[in-house]
Amino acid sequence: MEEKIRQELYSKMEKELKDYKDSLKSKTPEEIMNNAYQLALKEEMICNFYPECLIYDIEDIKRLNKKSQPLQELYDDWMDSDININQLLEDNINDYFLELKDEQDKRKNDRER
């Protein structure tokens, strides 16, 4: 029963995403670029709702499924949140720089041997 409910929400989200993509096809290239972030986020968000994915409580799934546009609701909430994606990116970039430094140090040490 739970998987059926999860599948129902996922199918609704798939249709919503398809409709959104279809609406972009009639827009100018500039409008499409201006909506690229929203499209990318919605494509990432929907991955958290595969029917076999049990991250979220079934009661939360039911509540979200009552919304006519669940992906848009989630996107709007993300845009209103205090979470700063730039901080996440900075952290990731800093981690990468540490890896680069480690690689460079290792090569330097290997040459000195």
Secondary structure, DSSP 8 states (H G I E B T S, - for coil): -HHHHHHHHHHHHHHHHHHHHHHHTTS-HHHHHHTHHHHHHHHHHHGGG-TT--SS-HHHHHHHHTSS-HHHHHHHHHHHSS--HHHHHHHHHHHHHHHHHHHHHHHHHHHH-
